[in-house]
């Protein structure tokens, strides 16, 4: 169920990106690189919306009536050191009282159009 939710979230992100005028001017190879390299960071950002700071849990909605709570410490077991950057991001936004989906979408665009992604063919187009 979690995999389906994650896949749906990433598909939605790709669909939104395709409608961005700036994204349409990027070559296909660079589009793939930009999306691939920003997916994890985007998921980190989205996690700030579902993080319960009081209990230290991510409460991930699965359906309209169901959700799963995952304590942040469980993420320490994930490969590729996911825990530390996620915890740092969550701590950064803990003190920010105005953090919502609008802010996330703006930050997503900033993450997406990062010309420092490795292997880009046309960095000058990605600004």
C-alpha positions, 0 to 999 in steps of 0.5 A, a space after each residue: 500500500 505504501 509503495 502504491 502511495 509513493 508511486 502515485 505521489 511521484 507520478 503526480 510530481 512528474 505530471 506537474 513538472 511536465 506542465 511547467 513552461 521552463 521544464 518544457 524547454 529542457 531536453 528529454 535527457 536532462 528532464 529525466 536527470 532532473 526528475 530522478 535527482 530531485 525525487 528523494 529531496 521532494 519526498 523529504 519536503 513532503 514528509 514535513 507536511 505529515 510529520 508529527 513533531 510531538 510524537 516524532 512520527 511520520 503519519 502517512 495517509 494511505 486512504 481517505 480514512 487510513 494512515 500509517 505512523 512511522 517513528 523517525 527512529 525506524 528510518 535509521 534502518 533505511 539504506 543510503 543514510 536517509 535518516 540524517 538528511 530527513 531529520 535535519 530537514 524536519 528540524 529546520 522546518 520545526 520552527 517555521 509556523 508557515 510551512 504548507 503545500 504552497 511552500 513545498 511546491 515552490 521549493 520543489 521547483 527550486 530543487 528541480 531546476 538545480 543546474 548542479 545536478 550531475 550529468 546534465 547536458 545543458 546546464 545553461 537551460 536549467 536555471 
